[in-house]
Amino acid sequence: MRETPRAEPPQHRPHRAFAHTTGASCPGTPHRSDGRPPHTPRGARQPGPLGRSGTTPPVPGRPALFSALVALAVVTWQVLVHGPLARLDERVSRSLVDTVPRRLSELASDLGNMTVALPVLASAMAYAVWRGRRAAALYAGLAMAAVPLLVIPLKEWTARPGPLEPWAQGYYPSGHTATAAVAYFGAAFLVSNRLIPVAAVLTAVTGTGLILRGFHWPLDVFASLCLSLIVLAVSSSCTRRSSARTATGCSGPS
């Protein structure tokens, strides 16, 4: 009888592209030969620095940013012309001021002081640098530096008087609210996204304390929240792009 030929095992062909090889410039980083990530969620996720799993802050979508810009523009316009929204804001403020003990509202509003919020952010930045996330720490610091650069000109332009000091001007928007939002959310992004609810509570407590104490009108706080959302979104976007460039630099053709 004629013997049936035995099947030969597949042989490796030179210069053949494999789906997962380890020939990248960063040792031990699997990648496709065509530069595309493998079809798995784990493979598509960018690694963090020094082999740690990467975590990047969430970036609000375009509809949220557009809504924040529109809301900020409308509120600023109403404050400038003292429109119906600004008049309603003043009536609401007068009904809320001193509805809680002043000691309590002052304690809450103090969370937006530079002496309280900045050390929190500075500690988170130091932690991020220690973990090798220098770019993220840098952008968080730049976001905080942008707060007075944006808030002070708006205060000078609108020249809004205060709830308890009508002879004084420069209350819109609230610098304390913006400081609290950028500092606490920035710190949460740098340490762990699980701390975002804590940052939201601290920011809300700060704004509520400012309103109940009579340090700011409600629209002052609302406008600062919109402004902070925009600043945090820009900072987060820059962090993501920097992480993507770093990950791309650690990859090479197979």
C-alpha positions, -999 to +999 in steps of 0.1 A: +000+000+000+010+035-006+019+053+026+000+085+033+023+115+037+024+128+073+014+164+080+043+186+087+039+211+116+038+248+106+072+262+102+083+297+111+088+318+080+114+346+081+100+382+080+065+370+088+044+394+109+030+379+141+001+395+160+020+396+193+057+399+194+081+416+218+103+437+197+094+471+209+119+497+221+104+493+256+112+457+267+083+434+273+057+455+256+036+434+232+022+450+201+009+442+167+033+444+137+009+468+120+009+492+149-027+485+160-036+473+195-048+437+199-085+431+200-087+429+238-096+456+263-064+448+283-042+451+252-059+483+241-052+500+274-021+521+275+003+511+303+014+536+329+049+547+336+074+522+349+051+493+341+022+505+362-013+504+348-021+538+334-049+559+349-059+591+332-085+616+345-119+616+329-124+643+303-159+658+300-174+654+266-179+682+241-216+687+249-207+692+286-179+717+277-201+735+253-229+738+279-204+751+305-192+778+280-228+788+271-238+789+307-208+810+317-215+834+288-252+838+297-246+843+334-219+868+328-241+888+304-269+888+330-246+901+356-232+928+334-267+941+324-283+933+358-309+913+339-338+892+354-315+863+361-292+885+382-322+900+400-336+866+408-302+856+420-301+885+445-336+876+459-326+840+464-294+850+481-312+873+506-334+844+516-305+821+522-279+842+540-275+834+577-300+805+576-273+784+593-249+795+621-221+818+607-194+797+624-206+767+603-208+785+570-175+802+576-159+768+583-173+755+550-162+785+530-127+782+544-122+751+523-117+774+493-088+793+510-054+790+493-039+780+527-062+749+527-067+739+491-032+744+478-014+721+503-038+693+493-030+698+456+007+701+463+007+668+482-011+651+453+014+666+429+043+653+449+027+618+450+022+619+412+059+628+406+070+600+429+049+576+409+065+589+377+035+610+364+054+642+361+034+655+332+001+650+350+015+669+380+027+697+358-007+702+341-025+701+375-002+729+387-007+749+356-045+745+360-043+760+395-021+788+382-047+796+355-074+802+381-064+837+392-054+846+356-090+839+346-109+850+377-093+883+384-100+899+349-136+887+352-139+903+386-125+936+373-148+935+342-181+927+359-174+948+391-203+931+409-210+942+445-212+917+473-244+905+491-233+921+524-210+948+511-228+967+483-201+993+483-174+968+474-169+953+440-153+923+424-174+894+436-181+877+403-170+849+399-160+833+431-123+827+434-127+805+465-150+782+446-127+779+416-097+773+439-116+745+457-128+728+425-094+729+406-074+719+437-096+691+450-105+676+416-070+680+404-057+661+435-083+634+429-072+629+393-035+626+404-041+601+433-071+580+424-103+586+404-121+570+434-116+603+452-136+622+427-168+620+448-148+634+478-136+663+456-172+669+445-184+670+481-156+694+492-163+717+463-201+717+470-195+724+507-173+753+498-198+769+474-227+764+498-208+779+527-199+810+506-236+815+497-250+809+532-224+832+548-232+860+523-196+861+508-210+854+473-241+854+453-253+819+440-245+829+404-209+838+415-205+802+426-222+787+396-201+807+372-169+795+390-180+759+387-185+764+349-151+780+346-134+753+367-150+726+345-134+742+315-100+745+331-100+709+344-111+696+310-082+714+293-057+701+319-071+665+316-069+667+278-033+678+279-025+650+304-041+624+281-022+636+251+011+636+270+004+600+282-004+590+246+028+605+233+048+587+260+031+554+252+037+558+215+074+566+221+077+533+240+065+514+209+084+505+178+079+486+146+083+448+150 
